[in-house]
Amino acid sequence: MIQDLQLLAPSVKVTFLHMDLADLDTIAIAADTFLAENKRLDILIANAGIMAMGPETSKIGFEIQFATNFLGHALLISKLLPILLSTSAECGDARIVSVTSTGFHVAPKDQGIIFDDLTTTQNYGFGSNWTRYGQSKLALLVYTKTLAEKYLELTTVVVHPGVIATDLVGGLGWMDRMIVYATNIGKMVSEEEGVKNGIWAAMVPRSEVVSGGFYEPVGEVGKHSRWSEDEGLAIRLWEWTEGVLKKHGY
């Protein structure tokens, strides 16, 4: 991947930092390495994720999709906030782009996020691999919106990239692949199309985007759910996240 990028843009410096978003220790090491070597960070895109995984927990015992899609990104953002804020103060803007999914609409309907069971596999039977996925993507959306409220100096944007024909879908089991294909007939997009909303969010002039806003491809205001705009859930998620990171030494 780095070699491909260097062929496309030989003058651009590309550096690889190892981290496993389900493993907080690796995230902390990567962030500290970056901070030791850099004094400026203009754009952070929280993009990586997993989808519709079977019941599993992370190294420190959190439901694996919530750990990877949300908690890992929350730690990375938290560690890099100081350099983002200093960059914004010096340069006039710094930006966090979080990549969610319209799958957040299938988060648990009665609670949005089932906090009491986040240290279990949340194996509730048929279809719960999708509600767990939706829960994790809801959390990332809500957390990023809260960041916008707490850090007015930054621009934070949440995007849905579209349903992209990558191994994220191709690697699913047969039944889950059919669910994706059947519910997105005519809507699947290529990898080239799938990056456009994230690039738009990273590069659009600050005056043309609402910080904390949610956008669907490309640059269109997205449709929220009951829980994605719930203030009580936002407060509880922020406090829960701060508490968990502090408990684990971050």
C-alpha positions in Angstrom: 0.0 0.0 0.0 2.8 2.5 0.9 4.6 1.5 -2.3 1.5 2.2 -4.3 1.0 5.6 -2.7 4.6 6.5 -3.3 4.2 5.6 -7.0 1.2 7.9 -7.2 2.8 10.8 -5.3 6.6 10.4 -4.9 7.0 13.6 -3.0 4.5 12.7 -0.3 6.0 11.1 2.9 4.0 8.1 4.0 4.6 6.4 7.3 3.1 3.2 8.7 2.2 3.0 12.4 1.1 -0.4 13.7 -2.0 -0.5 15.8 -4.8 -2.9 16.5 -8.0 -1.0 17.2 -9.3 -3.8 19.4 -6.1 -3.5 21.6 -5.8 -0.2 23.5 -2.1 -0.7 24.3 -1.1 -0.8 20.6 -3.2 2.4 20.0 -1.5 4.2 22.8 2.0 3.2 21.6 1.2 4.3 18.0 -0.2 7.6 19.2 2.8 8.3 21.4 5.1 7.4 18.5 3.3 9.9 16.3 3.4 12.6 18.9 7.1 12.2 19.5 7.8 12.7 15.8 5.3 15.3 14.8 4.2 18.8 15.9 1.2 19.2 13.6 -1.9 17.1 12.7 -4.4 18.7 10.3 -6.8 15.8 9.6 -7.6 12.6 11.5 -9.9 10.1 9.8 -11.3 7.4 12.1 -12.1 4.9 9.3 -11.2 1.3 10.2 -13.8 -1.1 11.3 -15.3 -4.6 11.4 -18.9 -5.7 10.5 -21.4 -8.3 11.6 -18.8 -10.3 13.5 -19.8 -13.3 15.6 -19.8 -13.2 19.4 -16.4 -12.3 20.7 -14.7 -10.0 23.2 -11.6 -7.9 22.9 -8.3 -8.4 24.8 -9.6 -6.4 27.8 -13.1 -7.9 27.6 -15.4 -5.6 25.6 -17.7 -6.8 22.8 -15.4 -6.9 19.8 -17.3 -4.6 17.4 -17.8 -2.0 20.1 -14.1 -2.3 21.1 -12.9 -2.0 17.5 -15.3 0.4 15.8 -15.8 2.8 18.8 -13.5 2.4 21.8 -10.3 2.1 19.9 -11.1 5.2 17.9 -12.1 7.1 21.0 -8.7 6.4 22.6 -6.9 7.4 19.4 -8.8 10.7 19.2 -8.3 11.4 22.9 -4.5 10.8 22.6 -4.3 13.1 19.6 -6.6 15.9 20.8 -3.7 18.0 22.1 -1.9 18.1 18.8 -5.2 18.7 16.9 -6.0 21.6 19.1 -2.5 23.2 18.8 -2.7 22.8 15.0 -6.1 24.4 14.9 -4.8 27.3 17.1 -1.8 27.8 14.8 -3.4 27.2 11.4 -7.1 28.1 11.8 -8.5 24.6 11.6 -7.9 20.9 12.3 -10.4 18.2 11.5 -11.7 14.9 12.8 -13.7 12.8 10.3 -15.4 9.7 11.8 -16.7 7.1 9.4 -19.9 5.6 10.6 -22.6 3.6 8.7 -26.3 4.0 8.2 -26.2 0.6 10.0 -26.5 2.7 13.2 -30.2 2.7 12.5 -30.3 -1.0 13.5 -28.7 -0.4 16.9 -30.8 -1.9 19.8 -34.1 -0.1 19.6 -34.9 0.1 23.3 -31.6 1.5 24.5 -29.4 2.4 21.5 -26.3 1.2 23.4 -26.6 -1.7 25.9 -24.1 -0.4 28.4 -24.7 -3.1 31.0 -23.6 -5.8 28.6 -20.6 -4.2 26.9 -18.3 -6.6 28.7 -20.0 -9.6 27.3 -20.3 -11.0 23.7 -23.9 -9.6 23.6 -24.9 -12.8 21.9 -28.7 -12.3 21.8 -29.3 -14.8 19.0 -30.3 -14.4 15.3 -29.4 -11.0 13.9 -27.6 -9.7 17.0 -24.3 -9.6 15.0 -26.0 -6.7 13.1 -27.4 -4.9 16.2 -24.0 -5.1 17.8 -22.5 -3.5 14.6 -25.2 -0.8 14.6 -24.5 -0.1 18.3 -20.8 0.4 17.6 -21.4 2.8 14.7 -24.1 4.7 16.7 -21.5 5.2 19.4 -18.9 6.6 17.0 -21.5 9.0 15.6 -22.7 10.2 19.0 -19.2 10.6 20.4 -18.1 12.6 17.4 -21.1 14.9 17.7 -20.2 15.5 21.4 -16.6 16.3 20.4 -18.0 19.1 18.3 -19.8 20.5 21.2 -16.9 20.3 23.6 -14.1 21.5 21.2 -15.4 24.4 19.1 -11.9 25.0 17.9 -12.0 21.8 15.8 -14.1 20.8 12.9 -15.6 17.3 13.4 -17.6 15.5 10.7 -19.3 12.1 10.6 -19.8 10.4 7.3 -21.4 7.3 5.8 -19.3 6.3 2.9 -22.0 4.2 1.1 -22.2 0.4 0.9 -18.9 -0.4 -0.7 -18.0 -3.6 -2.6 -15.0 -4.5 -0.4 -14.0 -7.6 1.6 -15.9 -6.1 4.5 -19.0 -7.4 2.7 -17.3 -10.2 0.7 -15.9 -11.7 3.8 -19.2 -12.2 5.5 -21.0 -15.5 5.7 -23.4 -16.4 3.0 -26.6 -15.3 4.8 -25.2 -12.0 5.9 -23.9 -11.3 2.4 -27.3 -11.9 1.0 -28.8 -9.5 3.6 -26.4 -6.8 2.5 -27.0 -7.4 -1.2 -30.8 -7.7 -0.9 -31.1 -4.5 1.1 -28.8 -2.5 -1.1 -29.9 -3.5 -4.6 -28.6 -0.9 -7.0 -26.8 1.0 -4.2 -23.5 -0.8 -3.9 -20.6 1.4 -4.9 -17.0 0.8 -5.9 -14.0 1.5 -3.7 -13.3 4.6 -5.8 -16.8 5.9 -5.2 -16.7 4.9 -1.5 -13.9 7.2 -0.6 -15.4 10.3 -1.9 -17.6 11.3 1.1 -14.6 10.9 3.5 -12.4 13.0 1.2 -15.1 15.6 0.9 -15.4 15.9 4.7 -11.7 16.2 5.1 -11.2 18.9 2.4 -14.4 20.9 2.2 -14.0 24.5 3.4 -14.9 24.9 7.1 -17.6 27.4 6.2 -19.4 24.8 4.1 -19.8 22.1 6.8 -21.6 21.9 10.1 -19.2 20.7 12.8 -20.7 17.6 14.4 -22.9 17.1 11.4 -23.7 13.7 9.7 -23.4 13.4 6.0 -24.2 10.8 3.4 -22.6 10.5 0.0 -21.5 13.0 -1.1 -21.9 15.9 1.2 -25.6 15.4 1.8 -27.1 15.9 5.2 -27.8 12.5 6.6 -30.9 11.1 8.3 -30.6 10.6 12.1 -32.3 8.0 14.3 -34.0 8.5 17.6 -30.8 7.5 19.5 -28.3 9.4 17.4 -29.8 12.7 18.6 -30.6 11.6 22.2 -28.8 14.0 24.6 -29.0 11.6 27.5 -27.3 8.8 25.6 -24.6 11.3 24.4 -23.9 12.3 28.0 -23.8 8.7 29.3 -21.6 7.5 26.4 -19.1 10.4 27.0 -18.9 9.6 30.8 -18.7 5.9 30.2 -15.9 6.3 27.7 -13.9 8.7 29.9 -14.3 6.2 32.8 -13.2 3.2 30.9 -10.2 4.9 29.4 -9.2 6.2 32.8 -9.7 2.8 34.4 -7.3 1.2 31.9 -4.7 3.9 32.4 -5.4 6.3 29.5 
